[in-house]
Amino acid sequence: MDQHPRIDRPALSELTREAPWAAPVSPIGVANFVLRSSRWLAGGAVLGGALFATATLATRSYVAESRFTPQSSSGGQAQIAGLAAQFGFNVGGSGDGESIDFYVQLLKSRELLTQLAGASYPASAADTTRRPYMEIAEVGGATPDERLQRAVGRLEKAVTVARDAKANLVTVRTTAATPALAVALNAELLERVNAFNLEKRQTRAVAEREFVETRMRQARTELDAAEAELEAFLTRNRAFQGSPQLTFDRERLGRRVELRQKIYLTLTEAYEKARIEEVRNTPLITVIDRPAGSAEPSSSIVKSTAIGVILGGALALGLAFVREYLRIAAGGTGADASELRSLLHGFRPFRRRVA
């Protein structure tokens, strides 16, 4: 007599009959399921594509681009800076601030973006009038300072700067709601950078001129004194050639006069160059590509629509699968189907369907 009770195992055909979803899935079954869900699939794809296309059009922005290269410091400024360094002065004429890294920091500086936020621009290509940026961008705020801070925050995200050290190029991209505004913002940035350079150069030239002018007066006084000393020596010693000591003194005084003359001539040349730099208004950057006509959409509506169609179709297909699964589960007779119906019965949305 068996010690363990015998357990009757149901046949596989009975399990398959009681739990239809446990049967192997055939390609034909999948094809039938897709065909039965074709309306769901088409509806979801159309709805997803429409939603993504509408969202892209509603939030669409445009990007304008420009490129420029900074010019190196002029030889006159380097000469003046070197001359000033010899006398223990620093007039900032080395030109280190004109590297591309300097311009990358300048274009993203809060001071420049604040000036950009306070300027006026055309909202579209058809506009003949210019309006403030905060009005065009509809920047809100309880106080003017708060509005300005929010406008600067938007511009920090709208302005991107890239550098190419090998080519010595700086690329500026500006993003705005309309092509005209994107181009205007980019052009305004270039103007502000040029204005900053002019102001910086002219301020530096004023300091250079004032320094050189003061030093030139001192050099002129020293030259006059050296020449007077040589003149007095020659007046007292008309026949100095016969005396080695007097000959040495004559040569020493002559070298002193020659040195003072060279210093004075160098300072005079530097003074004239500083005066020219003080009034020069030529730009210190060379624009390679201007922003006019460069505005392009930041996102493709075709690409967005395609993504919406794929995601909408996938979501609809998933919902159709759930619907099919619930339909099969509701009609099953196995233990799993009974348990599933009892569980679904606890949820109000499914009570009527599985009752």
C-alpha positions as CSV (number, residue, x, y, z in Angstrom):
1,M,0.0,0.0,0.0
2,D,1.4,3.4,-1.0
3,Q,2.5,5.6,1.8
4,H,1.9,8.8,-0.1
5,P,-1.5,9.7,-1.6
6,R,-1.6,9.8,-5.3
7,I,-2.2,13.2,-6.9
8,D,-3.9,13.3,-10.2
9,R,-2.1,15.7,-12.5
10,P,-4.3,17.3,-15.2
11,A,-3.4,16.7,-18.7
12,L,-1.6,19.5,-20.6
13,S,-4.5,19.9,-23.0
14,E,-6.8,20.6,-20.0
15,L,-4.4,23.3,-18.7
16,T,-4.2,24.8,-22.1
17,R,-8.0,24.8,-22.4
18,E,-8.5,26.3,-18.9
19,A,-5.7,29.0,-19.3
20,P,-5.7,30.0,-22.9
21,W,-2.9,32.6,-22.3
22,A,-0.6,29.8,-21.2
23,A,-0.5,28.3,-24.7
24,P,2.5,29.0,-26.9
25,V,2.1,32.2,-28.9
26,S,2.3,31.7,-32.6
27,P,3.2,34.3,-35.2
28,I,-0.2,34.0,-36.7
29,G,-1.8,34.7,-33.3
30,V,0.3,37.8,-33.0
31,A,-0.7,38.9,-36.5
32,N,-4.3,38.4,-35.7
33,F,-3.9,40.4,-32.5
34,V,-2.3,43.3,-34.3
35,L,-5.0,43.2,-37.0
36,R,-7.7,43.2,-34.3
37,S,-6.0,46.2,-32.7
38,S,-5.4,48.1,-35.9
39,R,-7.9,50.8,-35.0
40,W,-6.3,51.3,-31.6
41,L,-2.9,51.4,-33.2
42,A,-3.9,53.9,-35.9
43,G,-5.7,56.1,-33.4
44,G,-2.9,56.1,-30.9
45,A,-0.3,56.9,-33.7
46,V,-2.4,59.7,-35.1
47,L,-3.1,61.1,-31.6
48,G,0.5,60.9,-30.5
49,G,1.8,62.5,-33.7
50,A,-0.7,65.3,-33.4
51,L,0.1,66.0,-29.8
52,F,3.9,66.0,-30.4
53,A,3.5,68.2,-33.5
54,T,1.3,70.7,-31.6
55,A,3.7,70.8,-28.7
56,T,6.6,71.4,-31.0
57,L,4.9,74.3,-32.8
58,A,3.8,75.8,-29.5
59,T,7.3,75.7,-28.0
60,R,9.3,76.1,-31.1
61,S,12.4,78.3,-31.0
62,Y,15.0,79.5,-33.4
63,V,18.8,79.6,-33.2
64,A,21.0,82.2,-34.8
65,E,24.8,81.7,-35.1
66,S,27.8,83.9,-35.6
67,R,31.6,83.4,-35.5
68,F,34.4,85.8,-34.9
69,T,38.1,85.9,-34.2
70,P,39.9,88.3,-31.9
71,Q,42.7,90.4,-33.2
72,S,46.0,90.5,-31.5
73,S,47.4,93.6,-29.7
74,S,49.0,96.3,-31.8
75,G,52.7,96.7,-31.8
76,G,52.4,100.2,-30.4
77,Q,50.5,99.1,-27.3
78,A,53.1,96.3,-26.6
79,Q,55.9,98.8,-27.1
80,I,54.3,101.2,-24.7
81,A,53.6,98.5,-22.1
82,G,57.2,97.2,-22.3
83,L,58.5,100.8,-21.9
84,A,56.3,101.4,-18.9
85,A,57.4,98.1,-17.3
86,Q,61.0,99.3,-17.5
87,F,60.2,102.2,-15.3
88,G,58.1,100.1,-12.9
89,F,54.6,100.9,-14.2
90,N,51.8,98.6,-15.4
91,V,49.4,100.2,-17.9
92,G,47.8,96.9,-19.0
93,G,49.0,96.9,-22.5
94,S,50.0,93.3,-22.8
95,G,46.7,92.3,-24.5
96,D,46.3,89.1,-22.5
97,G,42.6,89.9,-22.1
98,E,42.0,89.5,-25.8
99,S,42.3,85.7,-26.0
100,I,39.3,83.6,-27.0
101,D,38.9,82.4,-23.4
102,F,38.5,86.0,-22.4
103,Y,35.7,86.4,-24.9
104,V,34.0,83.2,-23.8
105,Q,33.8,84.6,-20.3
106,L,32.8,88.1,-21.5
107,L,29.9,86.8,-23.6
108,K,28.5,84.9,-20.6
109,S,29.2,87.7,-18.1
110,R,26.2,89.1,-16.1
111,E,27.2,92.6,-17.0
112,L,26.9,92.0,-20.7
113,L,23.7,90.0,-20.4
114,T,22.2,92.8,-18.3
115,Q,22.9,95.2,-21.1
116,L,21.4,92.7,-23.5
117,A,18.2,92.5,-21.4
118,G,17.8,96.2,-21.3
119,A,18.1,96.7,-25.1
120,S,15.3,96.9,-27.7
121,Y,14.7,94.5,-30.6
122,P,12.3,93.7,-33.4
123,A,9.9,91.0,-32.4
124,S,9.6,89.7,-36.0
125,A,10.9,90.5,-39.4
126,A,7.8,92.5,-40.2
127,D,8.1,94.8,-37.2
128,T,9.5,98.2,-38.0
129,T,9.6,99.3,-34.3
130,R,11.8,97.9,-31.6
131,R,10.6,96.9,-28.2
132,P,12.4,96.0,-25.0
133,Y,13.5,92.4,-24.6
134,M,11.5,92.0,-21.4
135,E,8.4,93.1,-23.1
136,I,8.9,90.8,-26.1
137,A,9.7,87.8,-23.9
138,E,6.9,88.6,-21.6
139,V,9.1,88.5,-18.5
140,G,7.1,89.0,-15.3
141,G,8.0,90.1,-11.9
142,A,6.8,92.1,-8.9
143,T,9.5,94.7,-9.2
144,P,11.8,96.0,-12.1
145,D,14.8,94.4,-10.4
146,E,13.0,91.0,-10.3
147,R,12.0,91.3,-13.9
148,L,15.6,92.1,-14.9
149,Q,17.0,89.2,-12.9
150,R,14.5,86.8,-14.6
151,A,15.4,88.3,-18.1
152,V,19.1,87.8,-17.4
153,G,18.4,84.2,-16.3
154,R,16.6,83.5,-19.6
155,L,19.4,85.0,-21.6
156,E,21.9,82.8,-19.7
157,K,20.1,79.8,-21.1
158,A,19.5,81.4,-24.5
159,V,23.2,82.3,-25.2
160,T,25.7,79.6,-25.8
161,V,29.4,80.1,-26.6
162,A,31.9,77.7,-28.1
163,R,35.6,78.1,-28.7
164,D,38.0,76.6,-31.2
165,A,41.5,77.2,-29.9
166,K,43.2,75.8,-32.9
167,A,41.3,78.0,-35.4
168,N,41.2,80.9,-32.8
169,L,37.5,81.2,-33.4
170,V,34.6,82.0,-31.1
171,T,31.1,80.7,-32.0
172,V,28.0,82.5,-30.5
173,R,24.5,81.0,-30.7
174,T,21.4,82.7,-29.5
175,T,18.0,81.1,-29.1
176,A,14.7,83.0,-29.2
177,A,11.0,82.5,-30.0
178,T,11.3,84.2,-33.5
179,P,14.0,84.2,-36.1
180,A,14.2,88.0,-36.1
181,L,14.7,88.1,-32.3
182,A,17.4,85.4,-32.4
183,V,19.3,87.3,-35.1
184,A,18.9,90.6,-33.3
185,L,20.1,89.2,-30.0
186,N,23.2,87.7,-31.7
187,A,24.0,91.0,-33.5
188,E,23.5,93.0,-30.3
189,L,26.0,90.7,-28.5
190,L,28.6,91.4,-31.2
191,E,28.0,95.1,-30.9
192,R,28.3,95.0,-27.1
193,V,31.6,93.0,-27.3
194,N,33.0,95.6,-29.8
195,A,31.8,98.5,-27.7
196,F,33.5,96.9,-24.6
197,N,36.7,96.5,-26.6
198,L,36.7,100.1,-27.8
199,E,36.0,101.4,-24.3
200,K,38.7,99.2,-22.8
201,R,41.2,100.2,-25.5
202,Q,40.5,103.9,-25.2
203,T,40.6,103.8,-21.4
204,R,43.9,102.0,-21.6
205,A,45.2,104.5,-24.2
206,V,44.4,107.4,-22.0
207,A,46.4,105.9,-19.1
208,E,49.2,105.2,-21.5
209,R,49.2,108.7,-22.9
210,E,49.2,110.3,-19.5
211,F,52.1,108.1,-18.3
212,V,54.1,108.7,-21.4
213,E,53.4,112.4,-21.4
214,T,54.7,112.7,-17.8
215,R,57.7,110.6,-18.5
216,M,58.4,112.5,-21.7
217,R,58.6,115.8,-19.8
218,Q,61.0,114.3,-17.4
219,A,63.1,112.8,-20.2
220,R,63.2,116.2,-21.9
221,T,64.4,117.9,-18.7
222,E,67.1,115.2,-18.3
223,L,68.2,115.6,-21.9
224,D,68.4,119.4,-21.6
225,A,70.5,119.0,-18.4
226,A,72.9,116.5,-20.1
227,E,73.2,118.7,-23.2
228,A,73.9,121.8,-21.0
229,E,76.6,119.9,-19.1
230,L,78.3,118.8,-22.3
231,E,78.1,122.3,-23.7
232,A,79.7,123.7,-20.5
233,F,82.5,121.1,-20.7
234,L,83.2,122.0,-24.3
235,T,83.2,125.7,-23.5
236,R,85.8,125.2,-20.7
237,N,87.9,122.7,-22.6
238,R,88.4,123.8,-26.2
239,A,91.5,121.7,-26.7
240,F,90.6,118.6,-24.7
241,Q,92.1,116.2,-27.3
242,G,95.5,116.4,-25.8
243,S,94.4,115.2,-22.4
244,P,93.3,111.6,-21.8
245,Q,91.3,112.5,-18.8
246,L,89.4,115.3,-20.6
247,T,88.9,113.0,-23.6
248,F,87.3,110.4,-21.3
249,D,85.1,113.0,-19.7
250,R,84.0,114.2,-23.2
251,E,83.1,110.7,-24.3
252,R,81.2,110.0,-21.0
253,L,79.1,113.2,-21.4
254,G,78.5,112.4,-25.0
255,R,77.2,108.9,-24.2
256,R,74.9,110.4,-21.6
257,V,73.4,112.9,-24.1
258,E,73.0,110.1,-26.7
259,L,71.2,107.9,-24.2
260,R,68.9,110.7,-23.1
261,Q,68.1,111.5,-26.8
262,K,67.2,107.9,-27.5
263,I,64.9,107.7,-24.4
264,Y,63.2,111.0,-25.4
265,L,62.7,109.9,-29.0
266,T,61.2,106.6,-27.9
267,L,58.8,108.3,-25.5
268,T,57.8,110.8,-28.2
269,E,57.0,108.0,-30.6
270,A,55.0,106.2,-27.9
271,Y,53.2,109.3,-27.0
272,E,52.0,109.9,-30.6
273,K,50.9,106.2,-30.8
274,A,49.0,106.5,-27.5
275,R,47.2,109.6,-28.8
276,I,46.1,107.7,-31.9
277,E,44.9,104.7,-29.8
278,E,42.9,107.1,-27.6
279,V,40.7,108.1,-30.5
280,R,40.8,104.9,-32.7
281,N,37.4,103.3,-33.2
282,T,38.3,100.3,-35.3
283,P,37.0,97.0,-33.9
284,L,39.2,94.5,-32.2
285,I,37.3,91.4,-33.4
286,T,36.9,90.2,-37.0
287,V,33.5,88.7,-37.7
288,I,33.8,85.7,-39.9
289,D,30.1,84.7,-40.0
290,R,27.4,87.3,-39.3
291,P,24.1,86.3,-37.7
292,A,21.9,87.7,-40.5
293,G,20.0,84.9,-42.2
294,S,21.4,82.2,-40.0
295,A,18.3,81.6,-37.8
296,E,17.0,78.0,-38.0
297,P,14.4,76.0,-36.0
298,S,15.9,74.4,-32.9
299,S,13.7,71.3,-33.4
300,S,12.4,69.5,-36.4
301,I,8.6,69.2,-36.6
302,V,8.9,66.1,-38.8
303,K,11.2,64.4,-36.2
304,S,8.9,65.3,-33.4
305,T,5.8,64.0,-35.3
306,A,7.6,60.7,-36.0
307,I,8.5,60.3,-32.4
308,G,4.9,61.0,-31.4
309,V,3.5,58.5,-33.9
310,I,5.9,55.8,-32.6
311,L,5.2,56.4,-28.9
312,G,1.4,56.8,-29.5
313,G,1.2,53.6,-31.5
314,A,3.2,51.7,-28.9
315,L,1.0,53.0,-26.1
316,A,-2.1,52.1,-28.0
317,L,-0.8,48.7,-28.7
318,G,0.0,48.2,-25.0
319,L,-3.5,49.2,-24.0
320,A,-4.9,46.9,-26.6
321,F,-2.9,44.0,-25.2
322,V,-4.2,44.7,-21.7
323,R,-7.7,44.8,-23.1
324,E,-7.2,41.5,-24.8
325,Y,-5.7,39.9,-21.7
326,L,-8.6,41.0,-19.6
327,R,-11.0,39.7,-22.2
328,I,-9.3,36.3,-22.2
329,A,-9.0,36.3,-18.4
330,A,-12.7,37.1,-18.0
331,G,-13.7,34.1,-20.1
332,G,-11.3,31.6,-18.6
333,T,-12.3,28.7,-16.3
334,G,-9.0,27.8,-14.6
335,A,-7.9,28.6,-11.1
336,D,-5.7,31.5,-12.2
337,A,-8.6,33.0,-14.1
338,S,-10.9,32.7,-11.1
339,E,-8.3,34.3,-8.9
340,L,-7.8,37.2,-11.4
341,R,-11.5,37.8,-11.6
342,S,-11.8,37.9,-7.8
343,L,-8.9,40.4,-7.6
344,L,-10.3,42.6,-10.4
345,H,-13.7,42.5,-8.8
346,G,-12.2,44.5,-5.9
347,F,-11.5,47.4,-8.3
348,R,-14.6,49.5,-9.1
349,P,-13.7,50.1,-12.8
350,F,-13.7,46.4,-13.5
351,R,-16.7,45.1,-11.5
352,R,-19.2,45.5,-14.2
353,R,-16.9,43.9,-16.8
354,V,-15.9,40.8,-14.9
355,A,-19.2,40.2,-13.0
